[in-house]
Amino acid sequence: MAMPPRELQAVRQQHMLRLTLRQLQVLSACEFGYTVDEIALGLGISSATIRRHLAELEHRVFGLTSLTPTHTLLSKWAREHSECCTKSCQQLFENNQIFDQTDHRRRN
């Protein structure tokens, strides 16, 4: 899905430097292709809680744009901000620390 130039610019300019560990875990898992149910299972919390975390992240990123927030757009945003806002996501994934349970599956 291609974003209109104005919207893409707005998303690129939207930074979120203060994310909690849980938000980073959810965002990281989403970015690397886990489903809501897989994230919930991996973190040992409910799917509803994961949806709430994603909705808050989507609102913070896309709230000032006319884009309809989706997990796909959130993942694109995370990749776009991999050197500033979401650098920790990559580190969590590389260190196998997305999930704080014993099930540290990587999705291929």
DSSP file (Angstrom, degrees, kcal/mol; ACC not computed):
  #  RESIDUE AA STRUCTURE BP1 BP2  ACC     N-H-->O    O-->H-N    N-H-->O    O-->H-N    TCO  KAPPA ALPHA  PHI   PSI    X-CA   Y-CA   Z-CA
    1    1 A M              0   0    0      0, 0.0     2,-0.3     0, 0.0     0, 0.0   0.000 360.0 360.0 360.0 117.8    0.0    0.0    0.0
    2    2 A A        -     0   0    0      1,-0.0     0, 0.0     6,-0.0     0, 0.0  -0.655 360.0-138.1 -84.9 135.5    1.6    3.2   -1.1
    3    3 A M        -     0   0    0     -2,-0.3    -1,-0.0     1,-0.1    64,-0.0  -0.704  24.7-105.5 -91.1 143.3    1.2    6.3    1.1
    4    4 A P     >  -     0   0    0      0, 0.0     4,-2.8     0, 0.0     3,-0.3  -0.383  36.9-111.3 -60.2 146.7    0.4    9.7   -0.3
    5    5 A P  H  > S+     0   0    0      0, 0.0     4,-2.4     0, 0.0     5,-0.2   0.859 116.3  50.2 -51.9 -42.8    3.5   11.9   -0.1
    6    6 A R  H  > S+     0   0    0      2,-0.2     4,-2.2     1,-0.2     5,-0.1   0.914 113.4  45.7 -63.5 -42.3    2.1   14.2    2.5
    7    7 A E  H  > S+     0   0    0     -3,-0.3     4,-2.5     2,-0.2     5,-0.2   0.908 111.4  51.9 -68.2 -41.3    1.0   11.3    4.7
    8    8 A L  H  X S+     0   0    0     -4,-2.8     4,-2.4     1,-0.2    -1,-0.2   0.914 110.4  49.2 -60.6 -42.6    4.4    9.6    4.3
    9    9 A Q  H  X S+     0   0    0     -4,-2.4     4,-1.7    -5,-0.3    -1,-0.2   0.905 110.1  51.2 -62.8 -41.7    6.1   12.8    5.3
   10   10 A A  H  X S+     0   0    0     -4,-2.2     4,-0.9     1,-0.2    -2,-0.2   0.907 111.5  47.3 -62.6 -41.8    3.9   13.1    8.4
   11   11 A V  H >< S+     0   0    0     -4,-2.5     3,-0.6     1,-0.2    -2,-0.2   0.901 110.2  52.6 -66.8 -41.1    4.6    9.6    9.4
   12   12 A R  H 3< S+     0   0    0     -4,-2.4    -1,-0.2     1,-0.2    -2,-0.2   0.838 110.7  48.0 -63.2 -32.1    8.4   10.1    8.9
   13   13 A Q  H 3< S+     0   0    0     -4,-1.7     2,-0.8    -5,-0.2    -1,-0.2   0.639  88.7  96.8 -84.5 -14.1    8.3   13.2   11.1
   14   14 A Q    <<  -     0   0    0     -4,-0.9     2,-0.3    -3,-0.6    47,-0.0  -0.670  56.7-175.8 -82.7 111.4    6.3   11.5   13.9
   15   15 A H        -     0   0    0     -2,-0.8     2,-0.4    69,-0.0    -2,-0.0  -0.832  19.9-170.5-109.8 146.4    8.8   10.3   16.6
   16   16 A M        +     0   0    0     -2,-0.3     3,-0.1     1,-0.1    -2,-0.0  -0.837  16.0 163.3-132.8  94.1    8.1    8.4   19.8
   17   17 A L        +     0   0    0     -2,-0.4     2,-0.8     1,-0.2    -1,-0.1   0.678  62.6  66.3 -89.1 -17.4   11.2    8.3   21.9
   18   18 A R        +     0   0    0      2,-0.0     2,-0.4     0, 0.0    -1,-0.2  -0.731  62.9 152.8-110.6  84.2    9.6    7.2   25.2
   19   19 A L        -     0   0    0     -2,-0.8     2,-0.1    -3,-0.1    -3,-0.0  -0.886  40.1-124.6-109.7 142.1    8.3    3.7   24.7
   20   20 A T     >  -     0   0    0     -2,-0.4     4,-2.5     1,-0.1     5,-0.2  -0.345  29.6-107.1 -75.2 164.5    7.9    1.3   27.6
   21   21 A L  H  > S+     0   0    0      1,-0.2     4,-2.6     2,-0.2     5,-0.2   0.912 122.5  51.6 -57.4 -42.8    9.6   -2.1   27.5
   22   22 A R  H  > S+     0   0    0      2,-0.2     4,-2.6     1,-0.2     5,-0.2   0.915 109.1  49.5 -63.3 -42.8    6.1   -3.7   26.9
   23   23 A Q  H  > S+     0   0    0      1,-0.2     4,-2.8     2,-0.2     5,-0.2   0.910 111.7  49.4 -62.1 -41.0    5.4   -1.3   24.0
   24   24 A L  H  X S+     0   0    0     -4,-2.5     4,-2.7     2,-0.2    -2,-0.2   0.899 110.9  50.0 -64.0 -40.1    8.8   -2.1   22.5
   25   25 A Q  H  X S+     0   0    0     -4,-2.6     4,-2.6     2,-0.2    -2,-0.2   0.941 114.2  44.0 -63.2 -47.0    8.1   -5.9   22.8
   26   26 A V  H  X S+     0   0    0     -4,-2.6     4,-2.4     2,-0.2    -2,-0.2   0.928 116.3  46.7 -64.2 -45.9    4.7   -5.6   21.2
   27   27 A L  H  X S+     0   0    0     -4,-2.8     4,-2.8    -5,-0.2    -1,-0.2   0.908 113.0  49.7 -63.1 -42.5    5.9   -3.3   18.4
   28   28 A S  H  X S+     0   0    0     -4,-2.7     4,-1.9    -5,-0.2    -2,-0.2   0.932 111.8  47.2 -62.6 -47.2    8.9   -5.5   17.8
   29   29 A A  H  <>S+     0   0    0     -4,-2.6     5,-2.6     1,-0.2    -1,-0.2   0.903 114.0  48.3 -62.4 -41.1    6.8   -8.7   17.6
   30   30 A C  H ><5S+     0   0    0     -4,-2.4     3,-1.6     1,-0.2    -2,-0.2   0.927 109.9  52.2 -63.2 -45.4    4.4   -6.9   15.2
   31   31 A E  H 3<5S+     0   0    0     -4,-2.8    -1,-0.2     1,-0.3    -2,-0.2   0.842 108.9  50.7 -60.5 -34.3    7.2   -5.6   13.1
   32   32 A F  T 3<5S-     0   0    0     -4,-1.9    -1,-0.3    -5,-0.2    -2,-0.2   0.228 125.5 -96.0 -95.3  14.7    8.7   -9.1   12.7
   33   33 A G  T < 5 +     0   0    0     -3,-1.6    -3,-0.2     1,-0.3     2,-0.2   0.533  70.0 146.9  95.5   7.5    5.4  -10.7   11.7
   34   34 A Y      < -     0   0    0     -5,-2.6    -1,-0.3    -6,-0.2     2,-0.1  -0.514  43.9-125.7 -75.4 146.3    3.8  -12.2   14.8
   35   35 A T     >  -     0   0    0     -2,-0.2     4,-2.5     1,-0.1     5,-0.2  -0.383  27.1-103.5 -81.8 167.5    0.0  -12.1   15.0
   36   36 A V  H  > S+     0   0    0      1,-0.2     4,-2.6     2,-0.2     5,-0.2   0.921 123.7  48.8 -56.4 -46.2   -1.9  -10.6   17.9
   37   37 A D  H  > S+     0   0    0      1,-0.2     4,-2.3     2,-0.2    -1,-0.2   0.877 110.7  49.9 -65.4 -37.6   -2.6  -14.1   19.4
   38   38 A E  H  > S+     0   0    0      2,-0.2     4,-2.6     1,-0.2    -1,-0.2   0.890 111.4  49.0 -67.0 -39.1    1.1  -15.1   19.0
   39   39 A I  H  X S+     0   0    0     -4,-2.5     4,-2.3     2,-0.2     5,-0.2   0.935 111.3  49.8 -64.6 -45.6    2.2  -12.0   20.8
   40   40 A A  H  X>S+     0   0    0     -4,-2.6     5,-1.8     1,-0.2     4,-1.2   0.924 112.9  46.5 -59.1 -45.7   -0.3  -12.5   23.6
   41   41 A L  H  <5S+     0   0    0     -4,-2.3     3,-0.3     1,-0.2    -1,-0.2   0.927 113.0  49.6 -62.7 -45.3    0.8  -16.1   24.0
   42   42 A G  H  <5S+     0   0    0     -4,-2.6    59,-0.6     1,-0.2    -1,-0.2   0.835 117.6  39.1 -64.5 -34.1    4.5  -15.2   24.0
   43   43 A L  H  <5S-     0   0    0     -4,-2.3    -1,-0.2     2,-0.2    -2,-0.2   0.538 107.0-123.1 -94.5  -7.7    4.1  -12.4   26.5
   44   44 A G  T  <5S+     0   0    0     -4,-1.2     2,-0.3    -3,-0.3    -3,-0.2   0.827  73.9 109.9  71.1  31.3    1.6  -14.3   28.7
   45   45 A I  S   <S-     0   0    0     -5,-1.8    -1,-0.3    -6,-0.2    -2,-0.2  -0.822  73.4 -80.5-130.1 171.9   -1.1  -11.6   28.5
   46   46 A S     >  -     0   0    0     -2,-0.3     4,-1.8     1,-0.1     3,-0.2  -0.303  28.4-122.9 -75.9 156.4   -4.4  -11.4   26.8
   47   47 A S  H  > S+     0   0    0      1,-0.2     4,-2.7     2,-0.2     5,-0.2   0.845 114.2  59.6 -61.5 -34.4   -5.0  -10.7   23.1
   48   48 A A  H  > S+     0   0    0      1,-0.2     4,-2.0     2,-0.2    -1,-0.2   0.880 103.8  49.8 -63.1 -37.7   -7.2   -7.8   24.2
   49   49 A T  H  > S+     0   0    0      2,-0.2     4,-2.5    -3,-0.2    -1,-0.2   0.899 110.2  50.2 -67.6 -40.4   -4.2   -6.3   26.0
   50   50 A I  H  X S+     0   0    0     -4,-1.8     4,-2.8     2,-0.2    -2,-0.2   0.931 110.1  50.4 -62.1 -45.0   -2.1   -6.6   22.9
   51   51 A R  H  X S+     0   0    0     -4,-2.7     4,-2.8     1,-0.2    -1,-0.2   0.890 109.7  51.4 -60.2 -39.0   -4.8   -5.0   20.9
   52   52 A R  H  X S+     0   0    0     -4,-2.0     4,-2.3     2,-0.2    -1,-0.2   0.926 110.5  47.9 -64.1 -44.8   -4.9   -2.1   23.4
   53   53 A H  H  X S+     0   0    0     -4,-2.5     4,-2.4     1,-0.2    -2,-0.2   0.932 114.3  46.7 -60.6 -45.5   -1.1   -1.7   23.2
   54   54 A L  H  X S+     0   0    0     -4,-2.8     4,-3.1     1,-0.2     5,-0.2   0.906 110.6  52.3 -63.8 -41.7   -1.2   -1.7   19.4
   55   55 A A  H  X S+     0   0    0     -4,-2.8     4,-2.5    -5,-0.2    -1,-0.2   0.904 110.8  47.9 -62.2 -41.0   -4.2    0.8   19.3
   56   56 A E  H  X S+     0   0    0     -4,-2.3     4,-2.5     2,-0.2    -2,-0.2   0.931 113.7  46.7 -64.7 -45.0   -2.3    3.2   21.6
   57   57 A L  H  X S+     0   0    0     -4,-2.4     4,-2.2     2,-0.2     5,-0.2   0.929 113.5  48.8 -61.9 -45.0    0.9    2.9   19.4
   58   58 A E  H  X S+     0   0    0     -4,-3.1     4,-3.1     1,-0.2     5,-0.3   0.906 111.8  49.6 -61.8 -41.7   -1.2    3.4   16.2
   59   59 A H  H  X S+     0   0    0     -4,-2.5     4,-1.8    -5,-0.2    -1,-0.2   0.916 111.0  49.3 -64.3 -42.9   -2.9    6.4   17.7
   60   60 A R  H  < S+     0   0    0     -4,-2.5    -1,-0.2     2,-0.2    -2,-0.2   0.883 119.8  37.3 -64.5 -37.7    0.4    8.0   18.8
   61   61 A V  H  < S+     0   0    0     -4,-2.2     3,-0.3    -5,-0.2    -2,-0.2   0.922 131.6  24.5 -80.2 -45.4    1.9    7.5   15.4
   62   62 A F  H >< S+     0   0    0     -4,-3.1     3,-1.8    -5,-0.2     5,-0.2   0.401  89.1 102.7-105.3   1.9   -1.0    8.1   13.1
   63   63 A G  T 3< S+     0   0    0     -4,-1.8    -1,-0.2    -5,-0.3    -3,-0.1   0.795  85.4  46.2 -58.3 -31.4   -3.2   10.4   15.2
   64   64 A L  T 3  S+     0   0    0     -3,-0.3    -1,-0.3    -4,-0.2     2,-0.2   0.371 106.7  71.1 -94.7   5.2   -2.2   13.6   13.4
   65   65 A T  S <  S-     0   0    0     -3,-1.8   -58,-0.0     2,-0.2    -3,-0.0  -0.631  83.4-121.8-112.1 173.3   -2.6   12.1    9.9
   66   66 A S  S    S+     0   0    0     -2,-0.2     2,-0.1     2,-0.1    -3,-0.1   0.289  74.2 120.3 -95.1   9.4   -5.6   11.1    7.9
   67   67 A L        -     0   0    0     -5,-0.2    -2,-0.2   -60,-0.1   -64,-0.0  -0.442  69.5-122.0 -73.1 145.9   -4.3    7.5    7.6
   68   68 A T        -     0   0    0     -2,-0.1     5,-0.1     1,-0.0    -1,-0.1  -0.811  36.2-120.4 -84.7 117.5   -6.3    4.7    8.9
   69   69 A P        +     0   0    0      0, 0.0     2,-0.3     0, 0.0   -11,-0.1  -0.341  42.7 164.5 -63.8 134.9   -4.0    3.0   11.5
   70   70 A T     >  -     0   0    0      1,-0.1     4,-2.2   -12,-0.1     5,-0.2  -0.947  50.5-112.1-141.5 162.9   -3.2   -0.7   10.8
   71   71 A H  H  > S+     0   0    0     -2,-0.3     4,-2.4     1,-0.2     5,-0.1   0.865 118.6  55.7 -62.9 -35.1   -0.6   -3.1   12.1
   72   72 A T  H  > S+     0   0    0      2,-0.2     4,-2.2     1,-0.2    -1,-0.2   0.931 108.9  45.0 -64.0 -46.2    1.0   -3.1    8.6
   73   73 A L  H  > S+     0   0    0      2,-0.2     4,-2.7     1,-0.2    -1,-0.2   0.877 111.4  54.0 -64.7 -36.8    1.4    0.7    8.6
   74   74 A L  H  X S+     0   0    0     -4,-2.2     4,-2.5     2,-0.2    -2,-0.2   0.909 108.4  49.2 -63.5 -41.1    2.7    0.5   12.2
   75   75 A S  H  X S+     0   0    0     -4,-2.4     4,-2.3     2,-0.2    -2,-0.2   0.905 110.8  50.1 -63.3 -41.4    5.3   -2.0   11.0
   76   76 A K  H  X S+     0   0    0     -4,-2.2     4,-2.3     1,-0.2    -2,-0.2   0.917 110.7  49.8 -62.6 -42.5    6.3    0.3    8.1
   77   77 A W  H  X S+     0   0    0     -4,-2.7     4,-1.6     1,-0.2    -2,-0.2   0.931 108.8  52.5 -60.2 -44.9    6.6    3.2   10.6
   78   78 A A  H  < S+     0   0    0     -4,-2.5     8,-0.2     1,-0.2    -2,-0.2   0.900 111.2  46.3 -59.9 -42.3    8.8    1.1   12.9
   79   79 A R  H >< S+     0   0    0     -4,-2.3     3,-1.4     1,-0.2    -1,-0.2   0.893 109.7  54.3 -66.8 -38.3   11.1    0.2   10.0
   80   80 A E  H 3< S+     0   0    0     -4,-2.3     3,-0.3     1,-0.3    -1,-0.2   0.796 115.0  41.1 -63.3 -28.7   11.2    3.8    8.9
   81   81 A H  T ><>S+     0   0    0     -4,-1.6     5,-2.6     1,-0.2     3,-1.2  -0.043  76.2 122.9-110.2  29.3   12.3    4.8   12.4
   82   82 A S  T < 5S+     0   0    0     -3,-1.4    -1,-0.2     1,-0.3     8,-0.2   0.701  75.1  48.7 -68.8 -19.2   14.7    1.9   13.1
   83   83 A E  T 3 5S+     0   0    0     -3,-0.3    -1,-0.3    -4,-0.1    -2,-0.1   0.496 127.5  16.2 -98.0  -4.2   17.7    4.3   13.8
   84   84 A C  T X 5S+     0   0    0     -3,-1.2     3,-0.5   -68,-0.0     4,-0.2   0.535 130.7  18.8-127.6 -78.3   15.9    6.5   16.2
   85   85 A C  T 3 5S+     0   0    0      1,-0.2     3,-0.3    -4,-0.2    -3,-0.2   0.837 131.2  31.8 -73.7 -35.4   12.6    5.5   17.9
   86   86 A T  T >><S+     0   0    0     -5,-2.6     3,-1.2    -8,-0.2     4,-1.0   0.136  74.9 115.8-116.1  20.8   12.6    1.7   17.4
   87   87 A K  H <> S+     0   0    0     -3,-0.5     4,-1.5    -6,-0.3     3,-0.3   0.867  77.0  59.6 -56.2 -35.7   16.3    0.8   17.5
   88   88 A S  H 3> S+     0   0    0     -3,-0.3     4,-2.6     1,-0.2    -1,-0.3   0.785  94.3  64.9 -64.4 -27.8   15.5   -1.2   20.6
   89   89 A C  H <> S+     0   0    0     -3,-1.2     4,-2.3     2,-0.2    -1,-0.2   0.940 102.9  46.4 -60.8 -47.2   13.1   -3.3   18.7
   90   90 A Q  H  X S+     0   0    0     -4,-1.0     4,-3.0    -3,-0.3    -1,-0.2   0.901 112.4  51.1 -62.1 -40.8   15.8   -4.7   16.5
   91   91 A Q  H  X S+     0   0    0     -4,-1.5     4,-2.1     2,-0.2    -1,-0.2   0.901 108.6  51.2 -64.7 -40.9   18.0   -5.3   19.6
   92   92 A L  H  <>S+     0   0    0     -4,-2.6     5,-3.5     2,-0.2     6,-0.5   0.923 113.7  45.4 -59.9 -43.6   15.2   -7.2   21.3
   93   93 A F  H ><5S+     0   0    0     -4,-2.3     3,-1.6     3,-0.2    -2,-0.2   0.944 112.8  48.6 -66.7 -47.9   14.7   -9.4   18.3
   94   94 A E  H 3<5S+     0   0    0     -4,-3.0    -1,-0.2     1,-0.3    -2,-0.2   0.839 114.6  46.0 -62.4 -33.0   18.4  -10.1   17.8
   95   95 A N  T 3<5S-     0   0    0     -4,-2.1    -1,-0.3    -5,-0.2    -2,-0.2   0.308 112.4-119.6 -92.4   8.7   18.9  -10.9   21.5
   96   96 A N  T < 5S+     0   0    0     -3,-1.6    -3,-0.2     1,-0.1    -2,-0.1   0.893  76.5 126.5  56.7  43.2   15.8  -13.1   21.5
   97   97 A Q      < +     0   0    0     -5,-3.5    -4,-0.2    -6,-0.2    -1,-0.1   0.138  27.1 104.1-118.3  18.4   14.1  -10.9   24.1
   98   98 A I  S    S+     0   0    0     -6,-0.5     2,-0.4    -5,-0.1    -1,-0.1   0.950  85.1  45.6 -63.1 -45.6   10.8  -10.1   22.5
   99   99 A F        -     0   0    0     -7,-0.1   -56,-0.2     2,-0.1    -1,-0.1  -0.823  66.4-158.4-102.9 134.9    9.0  -12.5   24.8
  100  100 A D  S    S+     0   0    0     -2,-0.4     2,-0.2   -58,-0.1   -57,-0.1   0.174  72.1  85.2 -96.2  19.2    9.8  -12.7   28.5
  101  101 A Q  S    S-     0   0    0    -59,-0.6    -2,-0.1     2,-0.2   -59,-0.1  -0.491  97.1-100.7-102.5 179.7    8.4  -16.3   28.6
  102  102 A T  S    S+     0   0    0     -2,-0.2     2,-1.2     1,-0.1   -60,-0.1   0.642 101.7  88.8 -78.2 -14.0   10.4  -19.4   27.9
  103  103 A D        +     0   0    0    -61,-0.2     2,-0.6   -62,-0.1    -2,-0.2  -0.704  49.6 167.6 -88.0  94.0    8.9  -19.7   24.4
  104  104 A H        +     0   0    0     -2,-1.2     2,-0.2    -4,-0.1    -1,-0.1  -0.470  13.2 166.2-105.5  59.8   11.3  -17.7   22.3
  105  105 A R        -     0   0    0     -2,-0.6     2,-0.5     1,-0.0    -6,-0.1  -0.506  26.9-145.5 -76.4 142.1   10.1  -18.7   18.8
  106  106 A R        -     0   0    0     -2,-0.2     2,-0.5   -72,-0.0    -2,-0.0  -0.911  15.0-132.2-103.7 135.8   11.2  -16.7   15.8
  107  107 A R              0   0    0     -2,-0.5   -73,-0.1   -75,-0.2     0, 0.0  -0.746 360.0 360.0 -88.0 129.7    8.7  -16.4   13.0
  108  108 A N              0   0    0     -2,-0.5    -1,-0.1   -75,-0.1   -75,-0.1   0.426 360.0 360.0 -95.7 360.0   10.1  -17.2    9.5
